[in-house]
Amino acid sequence: MAINSTSRFMGLFAGLTLVAMSLTGCAPASTADPEATPSVVREAAISCPEQNSVDHYIEIRNNLNVDIKFFSELSSGCRNWSGVSNPTTYNGTVVPSGGSTGLLRLEHSGDARWSTTFMLMTGNIITTINLEYYKKSGCSDQGKICHYYLRLWNGSSWSGGYASVTLNDIDGSGSGGIVSFDAFRTLTFTCKDKSACPSS
């Protein structure tokens, strides 16, 4: 009787061991996800409270020889942004080589800042830029029309005119170059090596 009990126990133990091995030992080793991106750019779109606002448009042109995609964060949360018309709405947008986003609509009720991270399709980051809609100092909504302007942080100061930011060159893939900015609404990605990106 003792022998039978021991046999049953050993059989059960062997069975459980085989099950455990099949669940763990045969699973493929984990590998890095080539599409993995930092958590800062994995955030979903944010819907802010609706409020009275003005609308503006921004366009992103990709003259690199590689596709890019982008993700944005609101620097101060929903403050001064209205509804879904904020930069996070366009998170995950892909801009093909030689292509453009067309005009992207944004709505804000006051000065509004955000950051946008641009990356290759592999997840390698080529740049993160900071943008801001701002109203010129001394301008009041009472008695005259005030306009908001778009400006870019160029690494040392806010530029409301033409400015550029250098891109990371990832393994010589043609991602190197600059993103140039004009005071109206366009961000243009341009190759450092013109021969590599004829569309530049």
ZAMARGU-4260 file (C-alpha; in steps of 0.2 Angstrom, whole numbers, plus 5000, padded with zeros to 4 digits):
<rodrens>
0) 5000/5000/5000 | 5014/5012/5004 | 5023/5007/4988 | 5007/5011/4978 | 5005/5028/4986
5) 5023/5032/4983 | 5021/5027/4965 | 5006/5038/4963 | 5015/5053/4971 | 5030/5051/4959
10) 5019/5049/4944 | 5009/5065/4949 | 5025/5074/4952 | 5032/5069/4935 | 5016/5074/4926
15) 5017/5091/4934 | 5035/5093/4930 | 5031/5089/4911 | 5017/5102/4911 | 5028/5115/4919
20) 5042/5112/4906 | 5029/5113/4892 | 5023/5130/4898 | 5040/5138/4901 | 5054/5128/4893
25) 5047/5127/4875 | 5042/5145/4874 | 5053/5156/4862 | 5066/5167/4871 | 5060/5185/4872
30) 5067/5196/4859 | 5067/5215/4858 | 5052/5222/4848 | 5059/5231/4833 | 5044/5242/4834
35) 5046/5246/4852 | 5046/5264/4857 | 5049/5274/4873 | 5034/5275/4884 | 5033/5294/4882
40) 5027/5291/4864 | 5015/5277/4867 | 5002/5288/4875 | 4985/5287/4868 | 4975/5303/4861
45) 4968/5314/4874 | 4951/5322/4873 | 4950/5338/4882 | 4935/5348/4888 | 4927/5358/4875
50) 4929/5377/4877 | 4928/5393/4866 | 4944/5392/4855 | 4953/5398/4840 | 4958/5386/4826
55) 4975/5384/4818 | 4983/5372/4806 | 4999/5364/4805 | 5007/5353/4791 | 5022/5341/4791
60) 5031/5338/4775 | 5043/5323/4774 | 5057/5325/4761 | 5068/5312/4769 | 5071/5295/4760
65) 5063/5286/4774 | 5045/5286/4782 | 5043/5294/4798 | 5029/5294/4812 | 5026/5305/4826
70) 5018/5306/4844 | 5014/5321/4854 | 5012/5326/4872 | 5003/5341/4879 | 5016/5351/4890
75) 5003/5357/4902 | 4989/5344/4900 | 4973/5350/4893 | 4975/5368/4899 | 4970/5379/4884
80) 4966/5365/4872 | 4949/5361/4866 | 4941/5344/4863 | 4950/5332/4852 | 4958/5346/4842
85) 4974/5344/4851 | 4991/5337/4845 | 4988/5320/4853 | 4974/5317/4841 | 4987/5313/4827
90) 4998/5302/4838 | 5004/5287/4827 | 5002/5297/4811 | 5014/5290/4797 | 5021/5303/4785
95) 5028/5293/4770 | 5044/5298/4761 | 5041/5312/4750 | 5023/5315/4758 | 5014/5327/4769
100) 5001/5326/4782 | 4991/5339/4774 | 4983/5352/4786 | 4981/5346/4804 | 4968/5356/4813
105) 4971/5362/4831 | 4960/5372/4843 | 4966/5381/4858 | 4960/5395/4869 | 4976/5403/4874
110) 4995/5400/4875 | 4998/5382/4872 | 5013/5371/4871 | 5017/5353/4866 | 5031/5342/4861
115) 5032/5330/4847 | 5043/5315/4845 | 5047/5310/4827 | 5054/5293/4823 | 5058/5280/4810
120) 5046/5265/4808 | 5058/5255/4818 | 5055/5266/4833 | 5072/5275/4832 | 5070/5293/4837
125) 5076/5306/4825 | 5071/5321/4835 | 5059/5328/4848 | 5054/5346/4846 | 5044/5359/4857
130) 5031/5370/4849 | 5020/5384/4856 | 5006/5395/4851 | 5008/5411/4859 | 5000/5429/4859
135) 5012/5443/4857 | 5015/5453/4874 | 5005/5469/4876 | 4991/5462/4865 | 4973/5462/4873
140) 4957/5455/4866 | 4948/5471/4871 | 4947/5483/4857 | 4958/5475/4844 | 4960/5458/4836
145) 4974/5448/4843 | 4983/5434/4833 | 4992/5419/4840 | 5008/5414/4832 | 5017/5397/4831
150) 5035/5396/4837 | 5048/5382/4839 | 5061/5379/4853 | 5078/5378/4843 | 5088/5372/4858
155) 5092/5389/4865 | 5077/5400/4862 | 5060/5401/4856 | 5060/5406/4837 | 5045/5414/4829
160) 5052/5415/4812 | 5062/5403/4802 | 5072/5390/4812 | 5078/5373/4811 | 5083/5358/4822
165) 5096/5345/4818 | 5090/5327/4816 | 5098/5311/4822 | 5106/5301/4808 | 5101/5283/4812
170) 5114/5271/4804 | 5116/5282/4788 | 5098/5277/4784 | 5094/5294/4776 | 5086/5301/4792
175) 5100/5313/4795 | 5096/5332/4791 | 5086/5345/4798 | 5068/5349/4802 | 5065/5367/4796
180) 5050/5378/4802 | 5042/5393/4796 | 5031/5405/4806 | 5015/5401/4797 | 5012/5382/4800
185) 5024/5370/4791 | 5037/5359/4798 | 5048/5352/4784 | 5060/5337/4786 | 5075/5339/4774
190) 5090/5327/4771 | 5108/5332/4775 | 5114/5323/4759 | 5104/5330/4745 | 5109/5316/4733
195) 5101/5303/4745 | 5085/5313/4745 | 5081/5320/4728 | 5064/5327/4734 | 5073/5338/4746
</rodrens>
